[in-house]
Amino acid sequence: MVENTNMHLKEWETSSGDRPRQAGIQKPYGKSARNELSLLQQIYEHTNISRIELAKLTGLSAACVGGVVNRLLKKELIVESGENSTPLGRRPVSLSVRNDLAYFVGVDLGSYMLRVVVADMLGRPVYKYETDSRVSEGRQNTLQRTFETIHKALTECGVARELIKGIGMAHSGVVDSESGVILSFPRPGQMAQWRNVPLRDMLEEAFALPATLDDSTRTMAIAEKHYGVGQGLADFLYISVSMGIGAALFIDNKLYRGPGGLAGEFGHMTANRNGPLCSCGNYGCLETAASCTAIIEAVRGALEKGVDSRIPELANGDLDHISIEMVAQAARENDGLAFRVLHEAASQIGIALADVVNLLNPRVVVFGGPLFRHGASLLLDPLQRIIKQHALEKSANEVQLKISGLESEASAQGATRQISQKILSSLFAECF
């Protein structure tokens, strides 16, 4: 397997031709089949939906919905998953796509960590694995390790190979999801070697499976929409603060990408035009002031100047091993340095977010990523105060700030959802 992966990577190093491959099978369906596929997609989008709710959602008659649902049940594409609770009368039976209809590999390739999951049709992981991504060793070695880790997942997950129908990849660089290309990776020392990398096609070539590629914040937001606090929300803004800062916006239940597909670069809003140079080439980006990287660098710089703190004790004396978890723990234990640095990061995020609140008037903002996974209790109140200070009163009072409850594999989990949505029509075609 390792030799094959090497071969594929070397081929792509020298190949200049495009190798497009579309996930999904296109078939000319009649009206009956189109209704079946449409309802299957609605059931997948609205797990545990009833026949009555399907009729209201689609505008089809109850009799038509009943007939289509019966055909989908006979084809074993869906199951009756339980009963919906209603205040009065008979409780309608709810419907879901069969969880074991297919399985998908989700990969999150980040600046420091590589996470891989295998999940069923409903996004429930049956396998998880994480390791250091070691991006600093260069693109070739990083991709080699990533492909080996995917092979490991396929071998160890316990799912029959023929049931795994696709790979969803999330990357923390700047991604053109439509073409499946990494445009750049704005991290120190990484820009040149990650420019215009056709990673989606490389995955499809190496594993003979349909694949998707997207920005890691977007796939986190997708996971939040379907498995987290975003369930039931048609509109919300998702913000992730990790080694970088990103955002994703759902409008009317759809992920907004912008005409160029790059909407959501919250971390590259200018926080201080006289601030430090960002790896994107701009000065004073929010990432340089409030990302986990910036927080850790600020703490390390203060410690090197002799500022007193218990963070070195938590890091066993090794300042190179300071983590955001340690900073948050120290702040909860009333460490002055940790508290001040986190409060400054919250201030920078809050001021930038107030502008976004004024611009978009979101009803809900969901925060995810390591900073909020470990420091939410320290950050929410300051953020709320700052937004009220800087945003218009009505918008500031109406916006709800929520913390994601998803774990660190959320981005990989969201990537499995993205590829499963892509090939749902293929699964239907196999049963047609």
Secondary structure, DSSP 8 states (H G I E B T S, - for coil): -HHHHHHHHHHHHH--S-----SS------HHHHHHHHHHHHHHHSTTEEHHHHHHHH---HHHHHHHHHHHHHTTSEEEEEE---SSS---EEEEE-TTS-EEEEEEE-SSEEEEEEEETTS-EEEEEEEE--GGG-HHHHHHHHHHHHHHHHHHS-S-GGGEEEEEEEESSEEETTTTEEEE--STTTTTTTTTB-HHHHHHHHHSS-EEEEEHHHHHHHHHHHHSTTTT-SSEEEEEESSSEEEEEEETTEEE--TTS-TT-GGGSBS-TTS-B-TTS-BSBTHHHHSHHHHHHHHHHHHHTT---SHHHHTTT-GGG--HHHHHHHHHTT-HHHHHHHHHHHHHHHHHHHHHHHHH--SEEEEESHHHHHHHHHHHHHHHHHHHHHS-HHHHHH-EEEE----TTHHHHHHHHHHHHHHHHHHHHHT-
